[in-house]
Amino acid sequence: MANLNDIAALADSLEKPRIAVQQERCVRVRNRHASCSRCLDACPSGALGIEDNRIAYAASLCTACGACTAVCPTEALRPLEPAEAALREACDRAADCADGTVAIACARIASKRGGDPDKYAEVPCLGRVDESLMLQAAASGASRLVLVDGDCATCKYGPCGRLAAEAAEDAAGIAASCGSDFPIERVTGFPPELALEAPEGRFGTDRRGFFSETAAAVKETTLTAARTTLNQKLGGAPAEEGLGRRLRVGSGGSLPQYPMPRRDAALDAIDALGFPEGPTVGRRLFGAVSIDPAACNGCGMCATFCPTGALRRVDGPDGKTLSALEFLASDCVGCGLCADVCWKDALDLSREVSPQQLFSFEPVSFPVDPANRASGPGLGKSFIR
């Protein structure tokens, strides 16, 4: 007979995560001196924390708002409800049914059943919607984007309303700088053209669908319970390879680096809309690095910890001594880790990125003055754990 510990273990295993956590991407995991706290600041329920150099995620506290996934610069947190591809498909379907209008509604306003479910995509909270998704809608040929939500002041996701407003303002500014007149509207009720005329049979799950969903849920629960029991009887699940091993410096002199699909999709959308006019592009998606050659001693830690490869080493003829650092703005997500690990305070990160720099194929080179070059490894404040 199962004891209380068995029941508690089973209950923990059945917690359904609303986001996918990729520890290696998080700058706070890559280096304990990283200052980024965007996900923690965005989370309205306290479901996220940083403990022992890891992201601590409590599924039982998570409200699935998705705000943390929208603000995470390195995409260490990915949404599951709905997943990014599913939300993009829902937006495309809505546009097809609404003559080019892409409408996204929060769950609270959708629950009032005032809108035609064929004409909008639903998210738990508009804080889930980032600039990349909005720019993709503009580039796809949609006529406008309508964000529909209720009164955020009385909603449990209330603090996320500010993030939705910032993302909409940023996306609208980028689209306008590209010469697009793509309007982004935020309203508290469905416009007449999106309203539902005949609600009968348009909501809820039919009898067959109910039993299908129930059967799938029971199957998943049974399999989870079986795995939990086997792990207990066999002495636990196979040990996961430690983060320290997965985050080792490779032959190129850097920790593992990762593609950033959301940033790449935004760049593709901007390129499709037209070359941006104006001094800068956006405020939240990108970043630009400058290095003071008089202060830099060539330790190379900024390139070592960069999660995207926007900063990279250029070694001298001996293949060991760093002669320059190169920076490519189109690969930068503005996470700030490079500035955090620079123990000489020689590096500055700006969120003001010019279109010319963002779409340049040539990296900016920052030569290292031999007179300042570090005589030792100069790890300073760069230790991971």
C-alpha beads as a LAMMPS data file, in Angstrom:
LAMMPS data file: protein, C-alpha beads

385 atoms
384 bonds

1 atom types
1 bond types

-500.0 500.0 xlo xhi
-500.0 500.0 ylo yhi
-500.0 500.0 zlo zhi

Masses

1 110.0

Atoms # bond

1 1 1 0.000 0.000 0.000
2 1 1 1.277 3.444 -0.904
3 1 1 2.427 5.577 1.990
4 1 1 2.194 9.361 2.306
5 1 1 5.619 9.850 0.742
6 1 1 4.568 7.827 -2.309
7 1 1 1.405 9.895 -2.650
8 1 1 3.337 13.158 -2.309
9 1 1 5.865 12.061 -4.943
10 1 1 3.074 11.101 -7.315
11 1 1 1.304 14.416 -6.762
12 1 1 4.490 16.320 -7.517
13 1 1 5.040 14.334 -10.713
14 1 1 1.526 15.125 -11.920
15 1 1 2.029 18.902 -11.728
16 1 1 1.568 20.115 -15.274
17 1 1 4.191 22.676 -16.313
18 1 1 2.906 25.684 -18.239
19 1 1 6.340 26.727 -19.487
20 1 1 9.419 24.830 -20.649
21 1 1 12.599 25.735 -18.762
22 1 1 15.934 25.522 -20.598
23 1 1 18.480 26.082 -17.856
24 1 1 21.564 26.423 -20.063
25 1 1 20.141 29.461 -21.844
26 1 1 19.539 31.494 -18.679
27 1 1 22.211 34.124 -18.053
28 1 1 21.786 33.732 -14.281
29 1 1 22.605 30.038 -14.699
30 1 1 25.545 30.692 -17.005
31 1 1 27.092 33.128 -14.542
32 1 1 26.166 33.889 -10.948
33 1 1 26.996 37.602 -11.399
34 1 1 24.395 38.173 -14.115
35 1 1 21.965 40.924 -13.190
36 1 1 19.028 39.970 -15.430
37 1 1 15.750 39.599 -13.513
38 1 1 13.208 40.207 -16.266
39 1 1 11.303 36.958 -15.784
40 1 1 11.188 37.407 -12.004
41 1 1 9.930 40.969 -12.385
42 1 1 7.261 39.907 -14.898
43 1 1 5.881 36.895 -13.003
44 1 1 2.706 37.932 -11.116
45 1 1 2.469 34.773 -9.003
46 1 1 5.966 34.113 -7.613
47 1 1 6.300 30.887 -9.600
48 1 1 9.892 31.670 -10.610
49 1 1 13.078 32.070 -8.637
50 1 1 16.837 31.572 -8.876
51 1 1 18.170 28.988 -6.438
52 1 1 21.666 27.459 -6.409
53 1 1 22.473 28.733 -9.912
54 1 1 19.295 27.285 -11.377
55 1 1 15.880 28.531 -12.417
56 1 1 13.386 27.318 -9.816
57 1 1 9.945 26.872 -11.343
58 1 1 6.873 25.996 -9.264
59 1 1 4.204 24.683 -11.635
60 1 1 1.652 24.739 -8.821
61 1 1 2.003 28.548 -8.571
62 1 1 2.198 29.261 -12.288
63 1 1 -0.849 30.993 -13.767
64 1 1 0.261 30.315 -17.371
65 1 1 0.160 34.033 -18.197
66 1 1 3.300 33.628 -20.344
67 1 1 4.714 37.042 -19.443
68 1 1 8.053 35.551 -18.398
69 1 1 8.472 33.884 -21.792
70 1 1 7.805 37.150 -23.615
71 1 1 10.485 39.116 -21.749
72 1 1 13.226 36.463 -21.426
73 1 1 15.988 37.697 -23.762
74 1 1 17.653 34.308 -24.266
75 1 1 14.421 32.277 -24.628
76 1 1 15.317 30.168 -21.610
77 1 1 11.586 30.064 -20.868
78 1 1 9.290 28.871 -23.637
79 1 1 5.479 28.942 -23.499
80 1 1 3.437 25.740 -23.611
81 1 1 -0.116 27.083 -23.282
82 1 1 -0.320 27.868 -26.139
83 1 1 3.012 26.990 -27.719
84 1 1 4.527 29.551 -30.059
85 1 1 3.780 27.635 -33.261
86 1 1 0.190 26.953 -32.185
87 1 1 -0.411 30.631 -31.398
88 1 1 1.039 31.698 -34.734
89 1 1 -1.244 29.239 -36.553
90 1 1 -4.254 30.480 -34.574
91 1 1 -3.453 34.056 -35.601
92 1 1 -3.250 33.030 -39.260
93 1 1 -6.592 31.227 -39.056
94 1 1 -8.195 34.217 -37.357
95 1 1 -6.928 36.551 -40.089
96 1 1 -8.374 34.286 -42.786
97 1 1 -11.782 34.395 -41.079
98 1 1 -11.743 38.132 -40.327
99 1 1 -10.664 39.653 -43.631
100 1 1 -7.069 40.186 -42.618
101 1 1 -7.603 41.288 -39.021
102 1 1 -5.371 39.438 -36.557
103 1 1 -7.160 39.479 -33.208
104 1 1 -5.747 38.111 -29.959
105 1 1 -7.915 38.015 -26.845
106 1 1 -7.059 37.312 -23.234
107 1 1 -8.826 34.383 -21.579
108 1 1 -10.812 36.654 -19.307
109 1 1 -12.491 38.560 -22.119
110 1 1 -12.826 35.400 -24.224
111 1 1 -14.734 33.707 -21.395
112 1 1 -17.536 36.268 -21.809
113 1 1 -18.214 34.748 -25.245
114 1 1 -18.741 38.031 -26.983
115 1 1 -16.392 37.319 -29.867
116 1 1 -16.510 34.820 -32.706
117 1 1 -13.944 32.121 -31.717
118 1 1 -13.058 31.627 -35.389
119 1 1 -11.919 35.238 -35.605
120 1 1 -9.458 35.492 -32.746
121 1 1 -6.627 33.618 -31.051
122 1 1 -6.814 33.172 -27.293
123 1 1 -4.022 33.548 -24.763
124 1 1 -4.248 33.462 -20.949
125 1 1 -2.930 37.043 -20.820
126 1 1 -1.819 39.613 -23.373
127 1 1 1.492 39.744 -21.529
128 1 1 2.236 36.544 -23.468
129 1 1 2.229 38.441 -26.798
130 1 1 5.664 39.772 -27.728
131 1 1 6.946 42.113 -30.429
132 1 1 8.069 39.221 -32.627
133 1 1 4.536 37.856 -32.977
134 1 1 3.138 41.316 -33.753
135 1 1 5.792 42.026 -36.374
136 1 1 5.191 38.651 -38.010
137 1 1 1.508 39.552 -38.297
138 1 1 2.429 42.826 -40.011
139 1 1 4.854 41.109 -42.391
140 1 1 2.312 38.427 -43.307
141 1 1 0.084 41.001 -44.975
142 1 1 -2.534 41.344 -42.246
143 1 1 -4.492 44.591 -42.316
144 1 1 -4.329 45.272 -38.552
145 1 1 -3.751 43.714 -35.135
146 1 1 -6.390 43.941 -32.414
147 1 1 -5.477 43.070 -28.826
148 1 1 -8.598 42.477 -26.745
149 1 1 -8.477 42.332 -22.966
150 1 1 -10.545 43.247 -19.944
151 1 1 -9.870 45.522 -17.019
152 1 1 -6.304 44.666 -16.007
153 1 1 -6.720 46.560 -12.714
154 1 1 -9.001 43.817 -11.393
155 1 1 -7.270 40.847 -13.063
156 1 1 -4.870 38.408 -11.401
157 1 1 -2.552 39.030 -14.342
158 1 1 -2.820 42.789 -13.782
159 1 1 0.927 43.606 -13.646
160 1 1 1.337 42.009 -17.098
161 1 1 -0.810 44.703 -18.698
162 1 1 2.136 47.096 -18.663
163 1 1 4.287 44.564 -20.525
164 1 1 1.629 44.116 -23.212
165 1 1 1.456 47.871 -23.692
166 1 1 5.244 48.161 -23.976
167 1 1 5.435 45.352 -26.550
168 1 1 2.625 46.865 -28.634
169 1 1 4.227 50.302 -28.572
170 1 1 7.608 48.893 -29.560
171 1 1 6.202 46.762 -32.398
172 1 1 4.101 49.641 -33.733
173 1 1 7.139 51.912 -33.695
174 1 1 9.259 49.402 -35.590
175 1 1 6.541 48.820 -38.203
176 1 1 6.098 52.553 -38.680
177 1 1 9.854 53.063 -39.120
178 1 1 9.734 50.449 -41.884
179 1 1 7.115 52.486 -43.715
180 1 1 4.197 50.247 -42.731
181 1 1 0.885 51.729 -41.656
182 1 1 0.021 48.508 -39.796
183 1 1 -2.183 49.575 -36.869
184 1 1 -2.011 47.847 -33.490
185 1 1 -5.098 48.500 -31.398
186 1 1 -5.740 47.538 -27.793
187 1 1 -9.407 47.459 -26.838
188 1 1 -11.529 46.230 -23.921
189 1 1 -14.217 44.560 -26.000
190 1 1 -14.578 42.826 -29.346
191 1 1 -15.160 45.210 -32.249
192 1 1 -18.485 44.685 -34.057
193 1 1 -16.867 42.866 -36.982
194 1 1 -15.418 40.276 -34.566
195 1 1 -18.558 39.903 -32.454
196 1 1 -20.397 36.597 -32.208
197 1 1 -23.804 36.521 -33.835
198 1 1 -24.985 32.998 -32.992
199 1 1 -23.365 31.506 -29.862
200 1 1 -25.230 28.193 -30.012
201 1 1 -22.796 25.324 -30.408
202 1 1 -19.745 27.576 -30.791
203 1 1 -18.262 27.070 -27.343
204 1 1 -17.451 24.165 -25.093
205 1 1 -16.573 20.573 -25.894
206 1 1 -19.046 18.229 -27.505
207 1 1 -19.775 14.801 -25.994
208 1 1 -17.362 12.941 -28.229
209 1 1 -14.654 15.563 -27.683
210 1 1 -15.170 15.446 -23.928
211 1 1 -14.624 11.699 -23.721
212 1 1 -11.658 11.912 -26.109
213 1 1 -9.962 14.574 -23.965
214 1 1 -10.810 12.671 -20.780
215 1 1 -9.358 9.444 -22.147
216 1 1 -6.147 11.213 -23.161
217 1 1 -5.850 12.820 -19.726
218 1 1 -6.401 9.480 -17.965
219 1 1 -3.799 7.810 -20.187
220 1 1 -1.236 10.527 -19.478
221 1 1 -1.920 10.362 -15.743
222 1 1 -1.619 6.567 -15.729
223 1 1 1.700 6.642 -17.574
224 1 1 3.048 9.326 -15.246
225 1 1 2.006 7.310 -12.203
226 1 1 3.646 4.188 -13.625
227 1 1 6.909 6.004 -14.322
228 1 1 6.924 7.482 -10.816
229 1 1 6.358 4.063 -9.228
230 1 1 9.084 2.394 -11.323
231 1 1 11.561 5.143 -10.505
232 1 1 10.868 4.656 -6.801
233 1 1 11.168 0.865 -6.959
234 1 1 14.305 0.936 -9.104
235 1 1 16.060 3.548 -7.044
236 1 1 15.173 6.693 -8.945
237 1 1 15.426 8.011 -12.472
238 1 1 18.797 8.196 -14.235
239 1 1 20.765 11.150 -12.955
240 1 1 20.723 14.208 -15.196
241 1 1 24.106 15.407 -16.395
242 1 1 25.129 18.316 -14.223
243 1 1 24.909 21.855 -15.515
244 1 1 28.584 22.297 -14.798
245 1 1 29.415 19.653 -17.404
246 1 1 26.864 20.891 -19.917
247 1 1 28.189 24.447 -19.626
248 1 1 31.851 23.706 -20.141
249 1 1 33.949 25.978 -22.337
250 1 1 34.405 24.423 -25.776
251 1 1 37.302 24.447 -28.184
252 1 1 36.248 27.849 -29.502
253 1 1 36.776 29.422 -26.085
254 1 1 33.102 29.939 -25.232
255 1 1 30.276 28.263 -23.371
256 1 1 27.581 26.650 -25.533
257 1 1 25.758 29.165 -27.728
258 1 1 22.192 28.913 -28.986
259 1 1 20.002 30.162 -31.818
260 1 1 17.274 32.630 -30.866
261 1 1 14.205 31.805 -33.015
262 1 1 12.069 34.668 -31.684
263 1 1 14.740 37.276 -32.405
264 1 1 15.399 35.754 -35.846
265 1 1 11.674 35.815 -36.682
266 1 1 11.532 39.489 -35.705
267 1 1 14.511 40.302 -37.933
268 1 1 12.929 38.440 -40.864
269 1 1 9.678 40.338 -40.335
270 1 1 11.455 43.708 -40.220
271 1 1 13.372 42.825 -43.377
272 1 1 10.095 41.912 -45.126
273 1 1 8.473 45.192 -44.078
274 1 1 11.318 47.318 -45.415
275 1 1 14.545 48.863 -44.184
276 1 1 13.811 50.895 -41.033
277 1 1 14.190 54.651 -41.138
278 1 1 15.265 56.495 -38.040
279 1 1 18.148 56.437 -35.581
280 1 1 17.204 53.241 -33.678
281 1 1 15.172 50.041 -33.997
282 1 1 13.056 49.007 -31.018
283 1 1 13.933 48.992 -27.337
284 1 1 13.494 45.435 -26.053
285 1 1 14.569 42.940 -28.717
286 1 1 18.115 43.952 -29.567
287 1 1 21.310 45.356 -28.095
288 1 1 24.553 47.020 -29.146
289 1 1 27.943 46.665 -27.472
290 1 1 30.756 49.189 -27.249
291 1 1 34.152 48.476 -25.682
292 1 1 36.607 51.019 -24.298
293 1 1 40.023 49.956 -25.653
294 1 1 41.783 51.916 -22.932
295 1 1 40.129 49.796 -20.235
296 1 1 39.828 46.378 -21.914
297 1 1 42.636 43.986 -21.004
298 1 1 41.634 41.225 -23.428
299 1 1 40.530 38.633 -20.868
300 1 1 37.800 37.537 -23.318
301 1 1 35.214 36.712 -20.663
302 1 1 32.493 38.649 -22.494
303 1 1 32.883 36.362 -25.504
304 1 1 33.186 33.279 -23.308
305 1 1 29.806 33.794 -21.670
306 1 1 27.847 35.346 -24.576
307 1 1 24.877 32.975 -25.115
308 1 1 24.377 33.830 -28.806
309 1 1 27.860 34.347 -30.234
310 1 1 27.243 38.061 -30.844
311 1 1 30.645 38.628 -29.221
312 1 1 33.510 36.435 -30.322
313 1 1 37.261 36.199 -29.923
314 1 1 39.832 36.953 -32.590
315 1 1 43.113 35.352 -31.596
316 1 1 46.559 36.409 -32.763
317 1 1 49.048 34.376 -34.821
318 1 1 49.891 32.174 -31.841
319 1 1 46.255 31.019 -31.654
320 1 1 46.135 31.741 -27.925
321 1 1 46.480 35.463 -27.322
322 1 1 43.330 37.488 -27.904
323 1 1 44.029 40.298 -30.353
324 1 1 40.486 41.665 -30.824
325 1 1 36.828 41.186 -29.989
326 1 1 34.182 41.231 -32.711
327 1 1 30.540 42.145 -32.228
328 1 1 27.612 41.441 -34.566
329 1 1 24.451 43.310 -33.573
330 1 1 22.095 40.998 -35.472
331 1 1 23.066 38.197 -33.057
332 1 1 22.660 40.254 -29.866
333 1 1 19.557 39.909 -27.676
334 1 1 20.574 42.545 -25.136
335 1 1 20.772 40.133 -22.198
336 1 1 23.583 42.177 -20.581
337 1 1 25.697 39.225 -19.473
338 1 1 28.761 40.561 -21.290
339 1 1 28.666 43.765 -19.256
340 1 1 28.032 41.862 -16.021
341 1 1 31.129 39.663 -16.390
342 1 1 33.477 42.442 -17.527
343 1 1 35.596 42.867 -14.442
344 1 1 37.333 45.945 -15.880
345 1 1 34.009 47.709 -16.624
346 1 1 35.278 48.239 -20.146
347 1 1 32.103 47.159 -21.910
348 1 1 28.815 49.015 -22.289
349 1 1 25.531 47.603 -23.579
350 1 1 22.960 49.901 -25.171
351 1 1 19.389 49.030 -26.135
352 1 1 19.561 51.757 -28.790
353 1 1 20.565 49.929 -31.991
354 1 1 20.794 51.661 -35.362
355 1 1 19.249 49.974 -38.420
356 1 1 22.597 50.110 -40.211
357 1 1 24.297 48.213 -37.399
358 1 1 21.450 45.731 -36.974
359 1 1 21.423 44.730 -40.624
360 1 1 25.144 44.891 -41.237
361 1 1 26.879 41.689 -42.254
362 1 1 30.201 43.035 -41.049
363 1 1 31.003 42.763 -37.326
364 1 1 32.422 45.702 -35.400
365 1 1 35.999 45.013 -34.328
366 1 1 37.463 46.147 -31.005
367 1 1 41.268 45.627 -31.021
368 1 1 42.959 44.851 -27.716
369 1 1 45.793 47.147 -26.753
370 1 1 48.840 44.917 -26.081
371 1 1 49.878 47.257 -23.278
372 1 1 46.688 46.439 -21.395
373 1 1 46.605 42.714 -22.093
374 1 1 46.006 40.528 -19.046
375 1 1 49.021 38.554 -17.963
376 1 1 46.895 35.808 -16.428
377 1 1 43.486 34.296 -17.104
378 1 1 41.804 37.277 -15.459
379 1 1 38.664 35.373 -14.546
380 1 1 37.648 38.057 -12.072
381 1 1 33.925 37.687 -11.379
382 1 1 33.251 35.158 -14.118
383 1 1 33.006 31.854 -12.237
384 1 1 29.800 29.984 -13.008
385 1 1 29.067 28.386 -9.669

Bonds

1 1 1 2
2 1 2 3
3 1 3 4
4 1 4 5
5 1 5 6
6 1 6 7
7 1 7 8
8 1 8 9
9 1 9 10
10 1 10 11
11 1 11 12
12 1 12 13
13 1 13 14
14 1 14 15
15 1 15 16
16 1 16 17
17 1 17 18
18 1 18 19
19 1 19 20
20 1 20 21
21 1 21 22
22 1 22 23
23 1 23 24
24 1 24 25
25 1 25 26
26 1 26 27
27 1 27 28
28 1 28 29
29 1 29 30
30 1 30 31
31 1 31 32
32 1 32 33
33 1 33 34
34 1 34 35
35 1 35 36
36 1 36 37
37 1 37 38
38 1 38 39
39 1 39 40
40 1 40 41
41 1 41 42
42 1 42 43
43 1 43 44
44 1 44 45
45 1 45 46
46 1 46 47
47 1 47 48
48 1 48 49
49 1 49 50
50 1 50 51
51 1 51 52
52 1 52 53
53 1 53 54
54 1 54 55
55 1 55 56
56 1 56 57
57 1 57 58
58 1 58 59
59 1 59 60
60 1 60 61
61 1 61 62
62 1 62 63
63 1 63 64
64 1 64 65
65 1 65 66
66 1 66 67
67 1 67 68
68 1 68 69
69 1 69 70
70 1 70 71
71 1 71 72
72 1 72 73
73 1 73 74
74 1 74 75
75 1 75 76
76 1 76 77
77 1 77 78
78 1 78 79
79 1 79 80
80 1 80 81
81 1 81 82
82 1 82 83
83 1 83 84
84 1 84 85
85 1 85 86
86 1 86 87
87 1 87 88
88 1 88 89
89 1 89 90
90 1 90 91
91 1 91 92
92 1 92 93
93 1 93 94
94 1 94 95
95 1 95 96
96 1 96 97
97 1 97 98
98 1 98 99
99 1 99 100
100 1 100 101
101 1 101 102
102 1 102 103
103 1 103 104
104 1 104 105
105 1 105 106
106 1 106 107
107 1 107 108
108 1 108 109
109 1 109 110
110 1 110 111
111 1 111 112
112 1 112 113
113 1 113 114
114 1 114 115
115 1 115 116
116 1 116 117
117 1 117 118
118 1 118 119
119 1 119 120
120 1 120 121
121 1 121 122
122 1 122 123
123 1 123 124
124 1 124 125
125 1 125 126
126 1 126 127
127 1 127 128
128 1 128 129
129 1 129 130
130 1 130 131
131 1 131 132
132 1 132 133
133 1 133 134
134 1 134 135
135 1 135 136
136 1 136 137
137 1 137 138
138 1 138 139
139 1 139 140
140 1 140 141
141 1 141 142
142 1 142 143
143 1 143 144
144 1 144 145
145 1 145 146
146 1 146 147
147 1 147 148
148 1 148 149
149 1 149 150
150 1 150 151
151 1 151 152
152 1 152 153
153 1 153 154
154 1 154 155
155 1 155 156
156 1 156 157
157 1 157 158
158 1 158 159
159 1 159 160
160 1 160 161
161 1 161 162
162 1 162 163
163 1 163 164
164 1 164 165
165 1 165 166
166 1 166 167
167 1 167 168
168 1 168 169
169 1 169 170
170 1 170 171
171 1 171 172
172 1 172 173
173 1 173 174
174 1 174 175
175 1 175 176
176 1 176 177
177 1 177 178
178 1 178 179
179 1 179 180
180 1 180 181
181 1 181 182
182 1 182 183
183 1 183 184
184 1 184 185
185 1 185 186
186 1 186 187
187 1 187 188
188 1 188 189
189 1 189 190
190 1 190 191
191 1 191 192
192 1 192 193
193 1 193 194
194 1 194 195
195 1 195 196
196 1 196 197
197 1 197 198
198 1 198 199
199 1 199 200
200 1 200 201
201 1 201 202
202 1 202 203
203 1 203 204
204 1 204 205
205 1 205 206
206 1 206 207
207 1 207 208
208 1 208 209
209 1 209 210
210 1 210 211
211 1 211 212
212 1 212 213
213 1 213 214
214 1 214 215
215 1 215 216
216 1 216 217
217 1 217 218
218 1 218 219
219 1 219 220
220 1 220 221
221 1 221 222
222 1 222 223
223 1 223 224
224 1 224 225
225 1 225 226
226 1 226 227
227 1 227 228
228 1 228 229
229 1 229 230
230 1 230 231
231 1 231 232
232 1 232 233
233 1 233 234
234 1 234 235
235 1 235 236
236 1 236 237
237 1 237 238
238 1 238 239
239 1 239 240
240 1 240 241
241 1 241 242
242 1 242 243
243 1 243 244
244 1 244 245
245 1 245 246
246 1 246 247
247 1 247 248
248 1 248 249
249 1 249 250
250 1 250 251
251 1 251 252
252 1 252 253
253 1 253 254
254 1 254 255
255 1 255 256
256 1 256 257
257 1 257 258
258 1 258 259
259 1 259 260
260 1 260 261
261 1 261 262
262 1 262 263
263 1 263 264
264 1 264 265
265 1 265 266
266 1 266 267
267 1 267 268
268 1 268 269
269 1 269 270
270 1 270 271
271 1 271 272
272 1 272 273
273 1 273 274
274 1 274 275
275 1 275 276
276 1 276 277
277 1 277 278
278 1 278 279
279 1 279 280
280 1 280 281
281 1 281 282
282 1 282 283
283 1 283 284
284 1 284 285
285 1 285 286
286 1 286 287
287 1 287 288
288 1 288 289
289 1 289 290
290 1 290 291
291 1 291 292
292 1 292 293
293 1 293 294
294 1 294 295
295 1 295 296
296 1 296 297
297 1 297 298
298 1 298 299
299 1 299 300
300 1 300 301
301 1 301 302
302 1 302 303
303 1 303 304
304 1 304 305
305 1 305 306
306 1 306 307
307 1 307 308
308 1 308 309
309 1 309 310
310 1 310 311
311 1 311 312
312 1 312 313
313 1 313 314
314 1 314 315
315 1 315 316
316 1 316 317
317 1 317 318
318 1 318 319
319 1 319 320
320 1 320 321
321 1 321 322
322 1 322 323
323 1 323 324
324 1 324 325
325 1 325 326
326 1 326 327
327 1 327 328
328 1 328 329
329 1 329 330
330 1 330 331
331 1 331 332
332 1 332 333
333 1 333 334
334 1 334 335
335 1 335 336
336 1 336 337
337 1 337 338
338 1 338 339
339 1 339 340
340 1 340 341
341 1 341 342
342 1 342 343
343 1 343 344
344 1 344 345
345 1 345 346
346 1 346 347
347 1 347 348
348 1 348 349
349 1 349 350
350 1 350 351
351 1 351 352
352 1 352 353
353 1 353 354
354 1 354 355
355 1 355 356
356 1 356 357
357 1 357 358
358 1 358 359
359 1 359 360
360 1 360 361
361 1 361 362
362 1 362 363
363 1 363 364
364 1 364 365
365 1 365 366
366 1 366 367
367 1 367 368
368 1 368 369
369 1 369 370
370 1 370 371
371 1 371 372
372 1 372 373
373 1 373 374
374 1 374 375
375 1 375 376
376 1 376 377
377 1 377 378
378 1 378 379
379 1 379 380
380 1 380 381
381 1 381 382
382 1 382 383
383 1 383 384
384 1 384 385
